[in-house]
Amino acid sequence: MRILVTGGNGQLGVALQRSLSGHEVRAPGHGDLDVTSAGAVSEAIELFRAEIVIHAAAWTDTAAAERDPAAALAVNGEGSGNVARACAAAAIPVAYVSSNEVFDGEKGAPYDEDDATHAINEYGRSKLAGEEAVQEAGGDFYIVRTSWLYGPGRTSFPEKIIERAQADGALRGVTDETASPTWTGDLAAALSRLISTGRFGLYHLAGEGSCSRKEWAEEVLRLAGIDVPVAAVKQSDFGLPFRKPVDSTLANNRAAELGITLRPWREALAGHMRTPQITELIAARAAH
Ligand SMILES: NC(=O)c1ccc[n+]([C@@H]2O[C@H](COP(=O)([O-])OP(=O)(O)OC[C@H]3O[C@@H](n4cnc5c(N)ncnc54)[C@H](OP(=O)(O)O)[C@@H]3O)[C@@H](O)[C@H]2O)c1
């Protein structure tokens, strides 16, 4: 299949390029394809004769989205509409990557695919606007919600925890934010399988199980062999201008019916911790 990936230089974009090796893939970065330009998106689809677009580009900076909601909406909402309408016009499907943050986190149990959405921050509202735009575009679509991405090629949560633990000798971990850590390689492989099914619709694909930020940090440190305490704190202790959902764990019901599941998050994290990105970081820091 000829697959166009938006946001090709992002964390997931890079993992997708690795996972989709059996396909012909074009994955332009932001500089080469800006999804806020409807014309550029249509042209990219036409020139490549794409058979599907995996739309992984997004404005992912939650704090910046809170400061400038219109700009976040322009990319995550209207930009996603541009991609979905261009796909509909070319009669090809779009796979839009969405977020756990379309939920408010108050359910008290994992979210099913058809649970009511209610975003509580500007980033979440902009991702929800993207979902609506994709559904309204009139073409075939997959909407795939995921959460807490980390993986190769980027300093994400595990790397930041190790760096901070080694620099400060102490950490604070949030207890009132729970979701599922998801390794980008696992999500990319699952997405690759999903788009080959032709079973369009709304899906949840996240690492199996869930934890708080504090538990995630503790597991990173345990696997890294770093003995540093993690003090329990609340989101409000950081004085951030936005709230994250308290528990936005996603239940992967529909993909599981198709036989598509992701590994338990601890198992995936253990694999990531054995990659050179982490082992070299630990060794370099220990040598200081
Ligand atoms: N990261 C998470 O924890 C998480 C959780 C749930 C869902 N998601 C969703 O998963 C998808 C992939 O996330 P990710 O972690 O891979 O994010 P990422 O690493 O921030 O990658 C997103 C990419 O999109 C690009 N981009 C931004 N604005 C663009 C525009 N107007 N046109 C084209 N490209 C643009 C960015 O380029 P520049 O950096 O050059 O602007 C970046 O390379 C996103 O849809 C995100 O909302 C992420």
The ligand as an SDF file (V2000), in Angstrom:
LIG
                    3D

 48 52  0  0  0  0  0  0  0  0999 V2000
    2.6870   12.1310   22.9470 N   0  0  0  0  0  0  0  0  0  0  0  0
    1.6680   11.6080   23.6270 C   0  0  0  0  0  0  0  0  0  0  0  0
    1.7980   11.2630   24.7930 O   0  0  0  0  0  0  0  0  0  0  0  0
    0.3400   11.4160   22.9400 C   0  0  0  0  0  0  0  0  0  0  0  0
   -0.7310   10.9000   23.6840 C   0  0  0  0  0  0  0  0  0  0  0  0
   -1.9680   10.7130   23.0410 C   0  0  0  0  0  0  0  0  0  0  0  0
   -2.1180   11.0150   21.7050 C   0  0  0  0  0  0  0  0  0  0  0  0
   -1.0700   11.5340   21.0200 N   0  0  0  0  0  0  0  0  0  0  0  0
   -1.2620   11.8500   19.6030 C   0  0  0  0  0  0  0  0  0  0  0  0
   -0.4160   11.0010   18.8650 O   0  0  0  0  0  0  0  0  0  0  0  0
    0.0120   11.6750   17.6680 C   0  0  0  0  0  0  0  0  0  0  0  0
    1.5170   11.6060   17.5660 C   0  0  0  0  0  0  0  0  0  0  0  0
    2.0870   12.2500   18.7080 O   0  0  0  0  0  0  0  0  0  0  0  0
    3.6540   12.3480   18.9360 P   0  0  0  0  0  0  0  0  0  0  0  0
    3.9280   12.0250   20.3580 O   0  0  0  0  0  0  0  0  0  0  0  0
    4.3570   11.6250   17.8500 O   0  0  0  0  0  0  0  0  0  0  0  0
    3.8550   13.8980   18.7720 O   0  0  0  0  0  0  0  0  0  0  0  0
    5.1490   14.7030   18.3250 P   0  0  0  0  0  0  0  0  0  0  0  0
    6.3680   13.9190   18.5930 O   0  0  0  0  0  0  0  0  0  0  0  0
    4.9920   16.0540   18.9220 O   0  0  0  0  0  0  0  0  0  0  0  0
    4.9590   14.7640   16.7450 O   0  0  0  0  0  0  0  0  0  0  0  0
    3.9980   15.5580   16.1400 C   0  0  0  0  0  0  0  0  0  0  0  0
    4.5940   16.0660   14.8590 C   0  0  0  0  0  0  0  0  0  0  0  0
    3.6240   16.8920   14.2060 O   0  0  0  0  0  0  0  0  0  0  0  0
    4.3230   17.9840   13.6270 C   0  0  0  0  0  0  0  0  0  0  0  0
    3.4490   19.1160   13.3810 N   0  0  0  0  0  0  0  0  0  0  0  0
    3.0400   20.0880   14.2350 C   0  0  0  0  0  0  0  0  0  0  0  0
    2.2700   20.9750   13.6060 N   0  0  0  0  0  0  0  0  0  0  0  0
    2.1730   20.5540   12.3030 C   0  0  0  0  0  0  0  0  0  0  0  0
    1.5260   21.0460   11.1490 C   0  0  0  0  0  0  0  0  0  0  0  0
    0.8150   22.1840   11.1910 N   0  0  0  0  0  0  0  0  0  0  0  0
    1.6560   20.3670    9.9940 N   0  0  0  0  0  0  0  0  0  0  0  0
    2.3890   19.2290    9.9320 C   0  0  0  0  0  0  0  0  0  0  0  0
    3.0440   18.7190   10.9840 N   0  0  0  0  0  0  0  0  0  0  0  0
    2.9350   19.3810   12.1680 C   0  0  0  0  0  0  0  0  0  0  0  0
    5.4060   18.3060   14.6270 C   0  0  0  0  0  0  0  0  0  0  0  0
    6.4350   19.0140   13.9650 O   0  0  0  0  0  0  0  0  0  0  0  0
    7.2010   20.2340   14.7150 P   0  0  0  0  0  0  0  0  0  0  0  0
    7.6260   19.6830   16.0480 O   0  0  0  0  0  0  0  0  0  0  0  0
    8.2890   20.5500   13.7800 O   0  0  0  0  0  0  0  0  0  0  0  0
    6.1800   21.3210   14.8370 O   0  0  0  0  0  0  0  0  0  0  0  0
    5.8410   16.9260   15.0870 C   0  0  0  0  0  0  0  0  0  0  0  0
    6.9110   16.4220   14.3100 O   0  0  0  0  0  0  0  0  0  0  0  0
   -0.5680   13.0810   17.7610 C   0  0  0  0  0  0  0  0  0  0  0  0
   -1.7740   13.1230   17.0510 O   0  0  0  0  0  0  0  0  0  0  0  0
   -0.8550   13.2620   19.2260 C   0  0  0  0  0  0  0  0  0  0  0  0
   -1.8970   14.1820   19.4550 O   0  0  0  0  0  0  0  0  0  0  0  0
    0.1500   11.7340   21.6040 C   0  0  0  0  0  0  0  0  0  0  0  0
  1  2  1  0
  2  3  2  0
  2  4  1  0
  4  5  1  0
  4 48  2  0
  5  6  2  0
  6  7  1  0
  7  8  2  0
  8  9  1  0
  8 48  1  0
  9 10  1  0
  9 46  1  0
 10 11  1  0
 11 12  1  0
 11 44  1  0
 12 13  1  0
 13 14  1  0
 14 15  2  0
 14 16  1  0
 14 17  1  0
 17 18  1  0
 18 19  2  0
 18 20  1  0
 18 21  1  0
 21 22  1  0
 22 23  1  0
 23 24  1  0
 23 42  1  0
 24 25  1  0
 25 26  1  0
 25 36  1  0
 26 27  1  0
 26 35  1  0
 27 28  2  0
 28 29  1  0
 29 30  1  0
 29 35  2  0
 30 31  1  0
 30 32  2  0
 32 33  1  0
 33 34  2  0
 34 35  1  0
 36 37  1  0
 36 42  1  0
 37 38  1  0
 38 39  2  0
 38 40  1  0
 38 41  1  0
 42 43  1  0
 44 45  1  0
 44 46  1  0
 46 47  1  0
M  CHG  2   8   1  16  -1
M  END
$$$$
